[in-house]
Amino acid sequence: MDSGKTNIRRYPSIFIETYGCQMNKNDSELIRGILLESGFRFSDDWDSSDVILINTCSVRDHAERRVLGRIGALAGWKKKSPHRRIGVLGCMAQRLGDELAGIKPQVDLIVGPDAYRRLPELLAGPTQRPEVHAELRPEELYSGVAPVREPGVSGWVTISRGCGNFCSYCIVPYTRGAERCRPAVEILREIEEMTGQGFREATLLGQNVNSYKDGKTDFAGLLERVARIPELLRIRFMTSHPKDLSDRLLETMASESKICPHIHLPVQSGSTRILGLMNRGYTRDHVLERAAKARERIRGVSLTTDVMVGYPGETEGDFQESMDLVAEVRFQEAFTYAYSPRNGTDAADQPDSLPDDEKMRRLGALIDLQRGITLEIKRAMVGRTVEVLPEKPSARSAEEWMGKTPCAHVVVFRKDGTRAGLPVQVLIESCTGATLRGSTLPQPPDAQAQFETIREDAYAD
């Protein structure tokens, strides 16, 4: 074998494709950090890369079918060169394990969420296909691994891994293991390093951030400590579990100006009976009380949610209770979806008697309801002035910024000399679909001096 091919085998170019939520995206940043530290390099072009790693999601059947389709489409790419390899990582790898190798024999590596540290050795040498590493490791928090992020304004920070709730429909405890929390000191150090790289907003991630506790610090206490980092301008978090949304957390949000007044609160259903079958640990009345308390304590707070339709046993009356809850709370946005069984969960053993067309009817009605509420909320903002943190050029024009308000409204506006990472006041002038558009107002004269520590090269256009 010539030296060129040996080099390819030892230090291949890698392309990562990520499916799923923000935690999966943050895991891809961890993977990038692990591999770069070991001397591997990354490609921006999947077609010219030596290895394609697919970081997967198993929360819904649709997500897995997308990945299976993508693996099938890569068969031709792999045949072009004998050294090319396909790796499936994350939740789908953990759930299916050896079964995935039987379904898709072109897959070389199957690596679960707790085995990413093994990737350098697996990619450096010849593969004894298929390599399957899907052992859950309760001690794995990826301490000492520095995520490698694309330069930007907003970054994700995982504060806990796994989940201990065991909702009857959810596969996460089985694919990511038991909940374990990172030490607060590690989280704070990572955010300080982020701000040194030019990031000005941090989103704290966990399957249930509200239950965070590292032995000394609870989630509200962690937020208080994160808020003391000088260069950090905004703090977000997700996902909050309704059963753990405490008064102490609400008071902390109300008292710390850096914590964005936005709570993602996945209610899943408006029916107490269905919530019991889901093992969610709260009732409809609890959701209504927590939403009212959040609005009472936190000025201008915005609430977003997840709602499922068609859970096994859901009647028309249960569905109407979900519709009524959404109408009463008036969520700013909602991720709505139809139930799909996940093998290995308790719900998968329950008869799913609702026809697909009825699930789609209910889903369509819920989407229409939420779309109308969202549009009303956004239209009511026309004529108001809001603070926006510019993040990146808009999809339509390099002359425009896309940014978010503290309440997570997306706003597009002309740059007019403003910079990413430097908050600006924007007058909302119109609402087009889900996007607000506006123009900047004259900024305070000391705004530039206030943020003079921002690195110029972090936001180069």
C-alpha positions, 0 to 999 in steps of 0.5 A, spaced: 500 500 500 502 506 498 503 512 503 497 516 500 493 510 501 496 509 508 494 516 510 487 516 508 486 510 512 489 513 518 487 520 517 480 520 513 476 526 511 470 526 515 463 528 514 457 529 519 450 529 518 446 530 524 438 528 525 434 530 531 434 535 536 439 540 539 442 535 543 444 531 537 447 537 534 451 538 540 453 531 540 456 532 533 460 538 536 462 533 541 464 528 536 468 533 532 472 535 538 474 528 539 476 526 532 480 533 531 484 532 537 486 525 535 488 528 528 482 527 523 480 532 519 473 534 516 470 535 510 464 540 508 462 536 502 460 529 503 461 526 496 468 527 497 469 525 504 472 518 506 467 517 512 460 519 513 458 519 520 450 519 521 448 522 528 441 519 529 434 520 532 430 515 535 424 519 538 419 518 532 419 513 527 419 518 521 426 520 523 429 513 523 426 512 516 429 518 514 436 515 516 434 508 513 433 512 506 439 516 507 443 510 508 440 506 502 442 512 498 449 512 500 450 505 497 453 508 490 457 513 494 461 507 498 462 503 492 466 508 488 472 507 493 474 501 497 476 505 503 470 509 504 466 507 510 459 509 513 458 510 521 451 510 524 451 514 531 447 516 536 440 514 539 438 509 533 445 506 533 443 504 541 436 502 539 437 497 533 445 495 535 446 489 531 439 489 528 441 495 524 447 491 521 442 486 518 438 491 515 443 495 512 449 491 511 453 497 508 454 500 515 461 499 518 460 502 524 454 502 529 456 507 535 451 509 541 451 515 545 456 513 550 461 510 546 463 516 542 470 516 545 472 510 541 471 513 534 478 515 533 481 508 534 475 505 530 476 510 524 484 509 525 485 502 523 481 497 519 474 495 520 472 488 522 465 489 519 460 491 522 463 494 528 457 495 534 459 499 540 452 500 543 453 499 551 450 504 555 455 507 560 452 511 566 459 514 568 460 517 561 459 525 561 464 527 556 468 530 561 474 533 558 472 533 551 471 540 548 465 541 543 468 544 536 462 549 534 462 553 528 463 560 529 457 564 531 453 568 536 449 562 540 451 556 542 448 549 546 451 546 552 449 540 555 448 540 562 445 533 563 445 526 559 439 521 559 433 521 562 429 518 568 422 520 567 420 513 563 414 516 559 410 511 556 411 513 549 418 515 549 425 511 547 430 516 550 431 512 557 433 506 553 437 509 548 441 515 552 440 511 559 439 514 566 439 521 567 446 524 570 448 531 571 455 534 569 458 538 575 456 545 575 464 547 575 465 544 568 458 547 565 461 554 567 468 553 564 465 551 558 460 557 557 466 561 559 470 558 553 464 559 549 464 567 550 472 567 549 470 564 542 465 570 541 459 567 543 454 571 546 448 566 548 448 560 551 442 555 551 442 549 556 440 543 554 437 536 557 432 532 557 429 535 563 433 541 565 428 542 571 431 536 575 438 538 574 442 537 580 450 536 581 449 534 588 450 542 591 447 546 585 440 545 583 437 548 576 435 555 579 442 555 582 446 553 576 442 559 572 444 564 577 451 562 576 451 562 569 448 569 569 454 572 573 459 570 566 460 577 564 461 577 557 454 572 556 448 576 554 443 571 554 441 564 557 436 560 554 434 553 556 430 547 554 427 542 555 423 544 561 418 538 564 411 541 567 412 537 573 418 540 575 417 547 573 418 550 580 416 557 583 424 558 585 425 557 577 420 562 576 423 567 581 430 566 578 428 567 571 424 574 573 430 576 577 436 575 572 435 579 566 440 575 562 435 569 562 430 569 556 423 570 558 421 564 554 419 557 557 418 551 552 413 547 556 412 540 552 405 538 555 403 533 550 396 532 552 390 536 555 387 530 558 388 528 565 386 521 563 391 521 557 397 524 561 396 519 566 397 513 561 403 517 558 406 517 565 407 524 565 406 526 572 402 532 572 395 533 570 391 538 566 390 543 572 397 543 573 399 545 566 394 551 567 396 553 574 404 553 572 402 557 565 398 562 569 404 562 575 409 563 569 405 569 566 404 572 573 411 572 575 415 573 569 413 579 565 412 578 558 414 571 558 413 566 552 410 559 552 412 554 547 410 547 547 409 540 544 403 536 543 401 529 541 395 527 538 392 519 537 396 516 543 393 509 544 386 510 547 385 517 546 378 519 545 375 525 541 373 528 548 381 527 550 383 530 543 378 536 545 381 537 551 388 538 548 385 543 543 381 547 549 388 547 553 392 550 547 386 555 546 386 557 553 394 558 554 395 561 547 402 558 546 407 562 542 409 556 538 407 548 538 411 542 535 405 538 534 405 531 531 401 524 531 403 518 536 407 513 533 409 506 537 416 505 539 418 498 540 421 497 547 416 502 550 410 501 555 405 504 550 408 500 544 404 494 548 397 498 548 393 497 542 393 503 537 386 502 534 386 510 532 386 509 524 391 514 521 386 518 517 383 520 524 390 521 527 391 526 521 385 529 521 386 531 529 393 533 527 391 538 522 385 541 526 391 542 532 395 545 527 390 550 524 388 552 531 396 553 533 397 557 527 392 562 528 394 563 535 401 564 533 399 569 527 395 573 532 401 573 537 406 576 531 401 581 528 400 584 535 407 585 535 407 590 529 408 597 531 412 595 537 420 596 539 424 589 541 431 588 542 434 583 537 440 579 538 443 579 530 445 571 529 447 570 522 445 573 515 438 572 513 436 566 508 434 571 503 439 577 503 446 578 505 444 585 507 439 583 512 440 580 519 436 574 522 436 574 530 431 573 535 428 577 541 428 574 548 422 571 547 424 567 541 421 571 536 425 571 529 426 577 526 429 579 520 432 586 519 437 590 514 444 590 517 445 598 517 452 598 520 449 593 526 454 587 528 452 580 529 452 579 537 451 586 539 443 587 541 439 592 537 433 595 538 428 594 532 421 597 530 417 591 528 414 593 521 410 587 518 409 580 519 410 575 514 408 568 515 412 566 522 417 571 520 417 578 523 420 584 519 423 591 522 428 596 521 433 598 526 432 604 531 438 609 533 442 605 538 444 608 545 451 612 544 455 607 549 452 601 545 459 600 542 463 601 548 459 596 552 461 590 548 468 592 545 470 586 548 467 582 542 472 579 537 472 582 530 474 576 527 468 571 530 463 575 526 466 576 519 461 576 514 
